[in-house]
Amino acid sequence: MDDRRKRILYRAKLRGMKETDLIVGGFAEENVAGMSEAELDQFEALLEAPDADILDWLFDRAAVPAEQDTPVLAALKAYRLPVPR
């Protein structure tokens, strides 16, 4: 794996909130190696967002801003782990 992908994987797994560490980090572990440069750009932009915003977008608690409404976020939403009830 190249340095950029390693850096993205590290950032995705150590977000700061356990919930985002698990969801975003798990998604990254499974997908970063095969992402195109454009997808990596989208994922890096997503990683700039606060954890609370990412969780709100993933669980449809807030509208996704146009700049974050990308195929990578759609894939992350499809990946997210079910929340136990």
C-alpha positions as CSV (number, residue, x, y, z in Angstrom):
1,M,0.0,0.0,0.0
2,D,1.4,3.4,-0.9
3,D,2.0,6.2,1.7
4,R,-1.2,8.1,0.9
5,R,-3.4,5.1,1.5
6,K,-1.5,4.3,4.7
7,R,-2.0,7.8,5.9
8,I,-5.7,7.7,5.0
9,L,-6.2,4.4,6.7
10,Y,-4.5,5.6,9.9
11,R,-6.7,8.8,10.0
12,A,-9.9,6.8,9.4
13,K,-9.2,4.3,12.2
14,L,-8.2,6.9,14.8
15,R,-10.9,9.5,14.5
16,G,-11.4,10.3,18.1
17,M,-14.9,8.9,18.6
18,K,-15.2,5.1,19.0
19,E,-18.3,5.0,16.8
20,T,-16.6,6.7,13.9
21,D,-13.3,4.8,14.5
22,L,-15.3,1.5,14.0
23,I,-17.4,2.5,11.1
24,V,-15.1,4.8,9.1
25,G,-12.0,2.7,10.0
26,G,-13.7,-0.6,9.1
27,F,-14.8,0.8,5.8
28,A,-11.3,2.1,5.1
29,E,-9.7,-1.2,6.0
30,E,-11.9,-3.0,3.4
31,N,-11.9,-0.3,0.7
32,V,-8.9,2.0,0.7
33,A,-6.5,-0.3,-1.1
34,G,-8.8,-0.5,-4.1
35,M,-10.0,3.1,-4.3
36,S,-9.2,5.3,-7.3
37,E,-7.5,8.6,-6.9
38,A,-10.8,10.4,-7.2
39,E,-12.3,8.2,-4.5
40,L,-9.3,8.8,-2.3
41,D,-9.8,12.6,-2.8
42,Q,-13.5,12.2,-1.7
43,F,-12.6,10.1,1.3
44,E,-9.9,12.5,2.4
45,A,-12.4,15.4,2.2
46,L,-14.8,13.4,4.3
47,L,-12.1,12.7,6.9
48,E,-11.8,16.5,7.3
49,A,-15.4,16.7,8.7
50,P,-16.1,16.4,12.4
51,D,-17.1,13.0,13.7
52,A,-20.5,14.2,14.9
53,D,-21.3,15.4,11.4
54,I,-20.2,12.2,9.8
55,L,-22.4,10.2,12.2
56,D,-25.4,12.5,11.5
57,W,-24.9,12.0,7.7
58,L,-24.5,8.2,8.0
59,F,-27.7,7.8,10.1
60,D,-29.7,10.4,8.2
61,R,-30.0,12.7,11.1
62,A,-28.8,15.7,9.1
63,A,-28.7,16.7,5.5
64,V,-25.5,15.9,3.7
65,P,-23.8,19.1,2.3
66,A,-23.4,19.0,-1.5
67,E,-19.6,18.9,-1.3
68,Q,-19.8,15.7,0.8
69,D,-22.6,14.0,-1.1
70,T,-20.3,11.7,-3.0
71,P,-20.2,8.1,-4.1
72,V,-17.7,7.4,-1.3
73,L,-20.2,8.6,1.3
74,A,-22.9,6.5,-0.3
75,A,-20.7,3.5,-0.1
76,L,-19.9,4.3,3.6
77,K,-23.6,4.6,4.3
78,A,-24.2,1.2,2.7
79,Y,-21.3,-0.3,4.8
80,R,-22.2,1.1,8.2
81,L,-22.8,-1.4,10.9
82,P,-26.3,-1.8,12.3
83,V,-26.9,-0.2,15.6
84,P,-28.1,-2.6,18.3
85,R,-31.4,-1.8,19.8
